Amino acid sequence: MSVWPQLRDTRTVSVGTAPGTVLRCGLADTMFADLTVSVVLFFERALDEDRLAAGLARALERVPVFAGRLRTVDGVLEAVCDDSGVPMVSYRVHGTLAESMGRVTAPGAQHVDPLDARSARTGEGPLLTVRVTRTGDGGTVLGCTWHHAIGDLHSFALLLRAWSAAVEGDELPEVELVEDQDALLDRVLPAEDCGRPGFRVPGPAERAVLDREVAAAPRANRTVQLYFGDAEIARMREEFGAAAGLRVSSGDAVCAHVAHTLRELDGDRETRWITVPVNVRRALGLSDALVGNLLGDIHLPHTPADGPAALAGALRTAVQGYTEDHLNLRSNLRFLAELGRPGLGACVPIGFDPQQRRFGFSNWSRFGLYDMTFQGQRPVFFSPTANYPLPWICWAVEGFGGSGTLATVVLPARLAARVRGTEGRAALHRYRDPADELPALLAAVPKVL
């Protein structure tokens, strides 16, 4: 009897020549050294693995850090572009593409190949893995996992864009590697910023609580995916913008609506904090071609009684005034430097505070993820896997075929069940009109609310 999924092929993709470039990881990069990020792209038809592998090899020539390895020299984490390569495996499964979409955030879904971040930081493992799965109805699932220390989603999107161009025979985009992240920031950051570091060192009691939260996360939490159509979001924007007295973005509106509705369903009336990561490349006048972790964050209080419009307006004001009121990368560097690299393990981001139900909202929209073409096909669905099921974290990206917004949120199991119920669906989609045109795939993936 055959066992599914069936392994079809395994290989290591490399360029064939190693540039040997050594990238000195910054203090913030080192904070990510035990983390990986996993995402999955779905295509309606089969992709040829040989063409994918050849295209990836060309892309790695442009972005060699993804084929490299990490090491620590004199206490400093470094990424060496040594062309050790990227493992790429191919599988076949019985199920349909829609069924695979419905399992994308489920534990054990096997859409991506695991990457051991702690082994990788010592040079014992790759910094990127690729898994290609052919579904029973002829679709393709492309799952990728990368080590967070070498870059953020913007960095992975640069690799993906180069990979797409290589597969299609187009000109590859420009990509710039940062040989010393902290030195780069030191050159471009103002001497003083808002003065509030984005990290803290918890005491022993809180550390024990956080460790228990992490250990219990797979059992205690569930991942829920929510789809909001373009017309639905337009109504949110109109209502929130009118109430706040300014034009809010789709990201502002979705963040405010999701955060407020979840608090409402949870019966939580306390003032809580919201953390929103910010891509600082443009804010600091840096090139969009830069690979690395170039992230800041915004921290705002949210009082449910004020309503979602107040939160949407506060987010828009914070984004517009980010460099003046929220930029804290200089403060972060000072805080982490005072701790010293050996002390970074005792530090946590301010945004990680599940006991206080601090809500984290990462907006992954506008990276052109649905514009990437592979063998003439664009993805019909893109999703994170939520491989770290820590509660009160949300990622938002364009939905099916690039329409609307897909919000992937990790919640305590009891609240997740309430969200999936009739009351939760009604509350979350109060801005949806029955006449709204929705993607056909939404009906085929009932686990997306």
C-alpha positions in Angstrom: 0.0 0.0 0.0 1.4 3.4 -0.9 1.8 6.1 1.7 0.7 9.7 1.0 2.2 12.2 0.5 4.5 10.5 -2.0 8.1 11.7 -2.3 8.8 12.3 -6.0 12.3 14.0 -6.0 14.8 15.6 -3.7 17.7 17.9 -4.7 19.9 20.7 -3.5 19.7 23.9 -5.6 22.9 26.0 -5.8 24.5 28.4 -8.2 27.8 26.5 -8.7 30.0 29.4 -7.6 30.3 31.0 -4.2 30.8 34.8 -4.0 32.1 34.3 -0.4 30.5 37.6 0.8 30.2 37.7 4.6 27.3 39.7 6.0 27.6 40.9 9.6 24.1 40.4 11.2 22.9 43.3 13.3 21.7 43.2 16.9 18.1 43.1 15.7 18.9 40.3 13.3 20.3 38.3 16.1 17.1 38.7 18.0 15.5 36.7 15.1 18.1 34.0 15.1 15.8 31.3 16.6 12.9 32.1 14.3 11.8 31.0 10.8 9.1 32.2 8.5 6.9 29.9 6.4 4.7 30.9 3.5 2.8 28.9 0.8 1.8 29.8 -2.7 -0.9 27.9 -4.6 -1.1 27.5 -8.4 -4.0 26.0 -10.4 -1.8 24.0 -12.7 1.3 21.9 -12.5 4.7 23.6 -12.3 7.8 21.8 -13.7 10.3 21.2 -10.9 13.3 21.3 -13.2 12.4 24.8 -14.5 11.7 25.9 -10.9 15.1 24.6 -9.7 16.9 26.2 -12.7 15.1 29.5 -12.0 15.9 29.4 -8.3 19.6 28.8 -9.0 19.7 32.0 -11.1 17.8 33.9 -8.4 20.3 32.7 -5.8 23.1 34.2 -7.9 21.4 37.5 -7.4 20.4 36.9 -3.7 23.2 34.5 -2.5 22.5 34.9 1.2 19.5 32.5 0.9 21.9 29.7 -0.2 24.4 30.5 2.5 25.0 29.5 6.1 25.2 31.2 9.4 28.1 31.3 11.8 29.2 33.1 14.9 32.7 34.7 15.0 33.8 36.4 18.2 30.2 36.5 19.4 28.9 38.1 16.2 26.4 36.3 14.0 27.4 36.3 10.4 25.8 35.1 7.2 28.3 33.6 4.7 27.3 33.5 1.1 29.1 30.1 0.5 26.6 28.6 -2.0 25.9 25.6 0.3 22.5 25.5 -1.4 18.8 25.2 -0.8 17.1 21.8 -0.3 14.2 21.4 -2.7 11.8 18.4 -2.3 8.9 17.4 -4.5 5.8 15.4 -3.4 2.5 14.2 -4.8 -0.8 14.1 -2.7 -4.3 12.7 -3.4 -6.3 15.8 -2.3 -7.4 18.8 -4.3 -5.8 22.2 -4.4 -8.8 23.7 -2.5 -8.4 21.0 0.2 -4.7 22.0 0.5 -5.7 25.6 0.9 -8.0 24.7 3.7 -5.2 22.9 5.6 -2.6 25.6 5.1 -2.5 26.7 8.8 -3.3 23.2 10.3 -0.6 21.5 12.4 1.1 18.8 10.3 -0.2 20.1 7.0 3.1 19.4 5.4 3.0 22.2 2.9 6.6 23.3 3.8 9.8 21.5 4.8 10.8 22.4 8.4 13.9 24.5 9.0 15.7 24.1 12.4 16.5 27.7 13.2 18.8 26.9 16.1 20.8 24.4 14.2 21.0 26.8 11.2 22.4 29.6 13.4 25.4 27.3 14.1 25.9 26.6 10.4 24.5 23.1 10.5 21.5 23.7 8.3 20.1 25.7 5.3 18.6 29.2 5.5 15.9 28.4 3.0 13.9 25.2 2.2 11.5 24.7 -0.7 8.8 22.0 -1.0 6.8 21.5 -4.2 3.6 19.5 -3.9 1.4 18.3 -6.9 -2.2 17.9 -5.9 -4.6 15.2 -7.2 -6.4 17.7 -9.4 -3.3 19.0 -11.1 -2.5 22.0 -8.9 0.8 22.9 -7.4 1.6 24.0 -3.8 4.9 25.9 -3.4 6.0 26.1 0.2 9.0 28.1 1.4 10.6 28.5 4.8 13.5 30.9 5.5 15.6 31.9 8.5 14.4 35.2 9.9 17.9 36.3 10.8 18.7 36.9 7.1 15.7 39.0 6.2 12.1 40.1 6.6 9.2 39.4 4.2 10.4 42.3 2.0 13.7 40.4 1.5 11.9 37.1 0.7 9.7 39.0 -1.8 13.0 40.2 -3.5 14.1 36.6 -3.9 10.7 35.6 -5.1 10.7 38.4 -7.7 14.1 37.3 -8.9 13.0 33.7 -9.0 9.9 34.5 -11.0 11.9 36.6 -13.5 14.5 33.8 -13.9 11.8 31.2 -14.6 10.1 33.5 -17.1 13.3 34.5 -18.8 12.9 38.1 -17.8 15.5 40.6 -16.5 16.2 40.0 -12.8 15.6 42.8 -10.4 18.4 44.6 -8.6 19.1 43.3 -5.1 21.5 44.9 -2.5 23.1 43.0 0.4 23.9 44.7 3.6 27.4 43.8 4.7 27.0 45.4 8.2 23.4 46.0 9.2 24.1 48.0 12.4 26.7 50.2 10.6 24.1 50.9 7.8 21.5 52.0 10.4 24.1 54.1 12.3 24.7 56.1 9.1 21.1 56.8 8.3 19.3 57.1 11.6 18.9 60.5 13.3 21.0 61.0 16.4 17.9 60.9 18.6 14.5 59.3 18.1 11.4 58.7 20.2 13.5 57.3 22.9 11.3 54.2 23.6 13.1 50.9 22.8 11.0 48.1 21.3 12.6 45.5 23.6 12.5 44.6 27.3 14.1 42.2 29.7 11.3 40.3 31.7 11.9 39.4 35.3 12.2 35.7 36.3 8.5 35.3 37.1 7.3 36.8 33.8 10.0 34.8 31.9 8.6 31.6 33.4 5.1 32.6 32.3 6.3 33.5 28.8 8.1 30.1 28.5 4.9 28.3 29.6 2.9 30.3 27.0 5.3 29.2 24.2 5.4 25.6 25.3 1.6 25.4 25.5 0.9 27.4 22.3 0.3 24.4 19.9 -2.3 23.0 22.3 -3.8 26.2 23.6 -4.3 28.2 20.4 -5.9 27.9 17.1 -5.3 29.7 13.8 -8.3 31.3 12.0 -8.3 32.8 8.5 -10.7 35.7 7.6 -11.4 37.0 4.2 -12.7 40.6 3.6 -13.8 41.6 0.1 -12.9 44.8 -1.6 -16.4 46.2 -1.2 -16.5 45.2 2.4 -13.2 47.0 3.1 -14.4 50.1 1.2 -17.4 50.4 3.6 -15.1 50.1 6.6 -12.8 52.8 5.2 -15.7 55.1 4.5 -17.2 54.8 7.9 -14.0 54.9 9.9 -12.5 57.7 7.8 -15.7 59.8 8.2 -15.7 59.3 12.0 -12.0 59.9 12.4 -11.9 62.9 10.1 -9.2 61.6 7.8 -8.7 59.2 5.0 -7.6 55.7 6.4 -6.0 53.0 4.4 -7.3 49.4 3.8 -4.7 48.2 6.3 -5.8 50.7 8.9 -9.4 49.7 8.5 -8.9 45.9 8.6 -6.5 46.1 11.6 -9.0 48.3 13.5 -12.0 46.2 12.6 -10.4 42.8 13.4 -8.8 44.0 16.6 -12.0 45.6 17.8 -14.3 42.8 16.9 -12.0 40.2 18.5 -12.1 42.2 21.7 -15.8 42.5 21.4 -16.3 38.7 21.0 -13.9 38.1 23.9 -15.9 40.4 26.2 -12.7 42.3 26.9 -13.3 46.0 27.7 -9.8 46.8 29.1 -7.4 49.2 27.3 -4.8 47.0 25.6 -1.9 47.7 23.3 -1.5 47.0 19.6 1.8 46.6 17.9 2.2 47.2 14.1 5.5 46.4 12.4 6.7 49.0 9.9 9.0 48.5 6.9 11.5 51.3 7.4 13.2 51.3 4.0 11.3 54.2 2.6 10.9 56.0 5.9 14.7 56.1 6.1 15.3 56.9 2.4 16.8 53.4 1.9 16.7 51.4 -1.3 13.8 49.0 -1.8 16.4 46.5 -3.1 18.0 46.0 0.3 17.9 42.6 1.9 17.8 42.3 5.7 15.5 42.9 8.7 14.7 46.6 8.2 11.7 46.8 10.6 10.4 49.2 13.1 7.1 49.2 14.9 4.2 51.3 16.1 2.7 50.8 19.5 -0.8 52.2 20.2 -3.3 51.8 23.0 -6.8 50.6 22.1 -9.8 51.1 24.3 -12.9 49.2 23.0 -15.3 51.8 24.1 -13.7 54.3 21.7 -14.7 52.1 18.7 -12.8 50.9 15.7 -12.8 54.3 13.9 -10.7 55.8 16.6 -8.1 53.0 16.3 -8.1 53.3 12.5 -7.5 57.1 12.7 -4.8 56.6 15.3 -3.0 54.1 13.1 -3.2 56.4 10.1 -1.8 59.3 12.2 1.0 57.1 13.5 2.0 55.9 10.1 2.1 59.4 8.7 4.1 60.7 11.7 6.2 57.5 12.1 9.7 59.1 11.8 8.8 61.9 14.2 6.8 60.0 16.8 7.5 56.3 16.6 10.9 55.7 15.0 13.0 53.9 17.7 15.7 52.0 15.9 18.5 54.2 17.5 17.0 53.5 20.9 16.8 49.8 20.0 20.5 49.7 19.1 21.5 51.4 22.3 19.3 49.1 24.4 20.6 45.9 22.8 24.2 47.2 22.8 24.1 47.8 26.5 22.8 44.3 27.0 25.6 42.9 24.9 25.2 40.0 22.4 25.4 37.3 25.2 22.5 39.0 26.9 20.2 39.1 23.9 18.6 35.8 24.8 17.1 37.3 27.9 15.4 40.0 25.9 11.9 40.0 24.2 10.1 42.4 21.9 7.6 44.7 23.6 5.1 43.5 21.2 5.2 39.9 22.6 3.0 40.1 25.7 0.3 37.4 25.4 -0.7 37.7 29.1 -1.8 41.3 28.4 -3.4 40.2 25.1 -1.2 42.6 23.2 -2.3 42.4 19.6 0.3 42.3 16.8 -0.8 43.1 13.3 1.6 42.6 10.4 0.5 44.0 7.0 2.0 41.9 4.2 0.1 43.7 1.5 1.6 45.6 -1.4 4.7 43.3 -1.9 3.4 42.2 -5.3 3.1 38.6 -4.2 0.3 37.9 -6.6 2.2 39.5 -9.5 4.9 36.8 -9.5 4.6 34.6 -12.6 5.9 31.1 -12.7 5.6 29.3 -16.0 2.9 31.6 -17.1 0.9 31.3 -13.9 0.2 33.7 -11.1 -0.6 32.3 -7.6 -4.3 32.0 -6.9 -3.7 32.0 -3.1 -0.9 33.0 -0.8 -0.8 32.4 3.0 1.5 32.3 6.0 1.5 28.9 7.8 1.5 30.4 11.3 4.1 27.9 12.2 4.5 29.6 15.6 0.9 29.5 17.0 1.5 32.3 19.6 -1.8 34.1 20.4 -2.9 37.6 19.5 -0.8 37.7 16.3 -2.3 38.5 12.9 -0.9 38.7 9.4 -2.8 40.4 6.6 -2.1 40.0 2.9 -4.1 40.2 -0.3 -6.7 37.4 -0.7 -7.6 35.0 -3.5 -6.1 36.1 -6.7 -4.9 39.3 -5.1 -8.4 40.5 -4.2 -9.6 41.8 -0.8 -7.6 40.9 2.3 -6.9 37.6 4.0 -6.2 38.0 7.7 -4.6 35.0 9.4 -4.9 35.3 13.2 -3.9 33.1 16.1 -6.2 33.1 19.1 -6.9 31.2 22.3 -8.9 28.1 21.4 -12.1 29.2 23.1 -12.2 32.6 21.3 -11.3 30.9 18.0 -14.4 28.7 18.4 -16.5 31.8 19.1 -15.1 33.5 16.0 -16.0 30.5 13.8 -19.5 30.4 15.1 -22.6 32.2 13.9 -22.1 35.2 16.2 -18.4 35.6 15.3 -19.0 35.4 11.5 -21.8 38.0 11.7 -19.7 40.4 13.8 -16.6 40.1 11.5 -18.6 40.5 8.4 -21.0 43.2 9.5 -19.7 45.4 6.6 -20.4 42.7 4.0 -23.5 43.0 1.7 -25.2 39.9 0.5 -24.9 41.3 -3.0 -21.1 41.6 -2.8 -19.2 39.6 -5.5 -16.8 37.2 -3.7 -14.1 35.0 -5.2 -15.2 31.6 -6.3 -12.4 29.9 -4.4 -13.7 31.3 -1.1 -16.7 29.0 -1.4 -14.3 26.1 -2.1 -12.3 26.7 1.0 -14.9 26.8 3.8 -12.3 27.1 6.6 -11.6 30.6 5.4 -14.4 32.6 7.1 
